[in-house]
Amino acid sequence: MSNLVVSNISDGTTSVGTGYVVNGSAKAWCYLNGSGTIAVVSSLNTSSLTDNGTGNYQINVTNAFSSEPAHFGLGGNVSYWAANTTGSEIRISITNTSGVLVDTNRVTGAGFGDLA
């Protein structure tokens, strides 16, 4: 395998350091509709979704992380969220201010880390 070593990447208009791309960018993310039949609205490195019940979503990633990545999840108009993940999935639980799991139509999850 060959390596291409550069300090910046440019699209012709904007330039960004490769350290940011390698170390700081989300390697997987998904914006999904979590109400009714869940569906991807837009995503990167997402293979599928799993509905684990009310307010409990799983984003399955195409190219797995080498270990548990830093991650986050959030839902629209909901005060609390929790996320956990493995190398191949990001799980998000959405609760209201009373701690009750709820579905919401705007759910976002992302993972940051090294890909396997």
Secondary structure in CASP SS format (residue, H / E / C, confidence):
PFRMAT SS
TARGET T0000
AUTHOR 0000-0000-0000
METHOD secondary structure of the structure
MODEL  1
M C 1.00
S C 1.00
N C 1.00
L C 1.00
V C 1.00
V C 1.00
S C 1.00
N E 1.00
I E 1.00
S E 1.00
D C 1.00
G C 1.00
T C 1.00
T C 1.00
S E 1.00
V E 1.00
G E 1.00
T H 1.00
G H 1.00
Y H 1.00
V H 1.00
V H 1.00
N H 1.00
G H 1.00
S C 1.00
A C 1.00
K C 1.00
A E 1.00
W E 1.00
C E 1.00
Y E 1.00
L E 1.00
N E 1.00
G C 1.00
S C 1.00
G C 1.00
T C 1.00
I C 1.00
A E 1.00
V E 1.00
V E 1.00
S E 1.00
S E 1.00
L E 1.00
N C 1.00
T E 1.00
S E 1.00
S E 1.00
L E 1.00
T E 1.00
D E 1.00
N C 1.00
G C 1.00
T C 1.00
G C 1.00
N E 1.00
Y E 1.00
Q E 1.00
I E 1.00
N E 1.00
V E 1.00
T C 1.00
N C 1.00
A C 1.00
F E 1.00
S C 1.00
S C 1.00
E C 1.00
P C 1.00
A E 1.00
H E 1.00
F E 1.00
G E 1.00
L E 1.00
G E 1.00
G C 1.00
N C 1.00
V C 1.00
S C 1.00
Y E 1.00
W E 1.00
A E 1.00
A E 1.00
N E 1.00
T E 1.00
T C 1.00
G C 1.00
S C 1.00
E E 1.00
I E 1.00
R E 1.00
I E 1.00
S E 1.00
I E 1.00
T E 1.00
N C 1.00
T C 1.00
S C 1.00
G C 1.00
V C 1.00
L E 1.00
V C 1.00
D C 1.00
T C 1.00
N C 1.00
R C 1.00
V E 1.00
T E 1.00
G E 1.00
A E 1.00
G E 1.00
F E 1.00
G C 1.00
D C 1.00
L E 1.00
A C 1.00
END
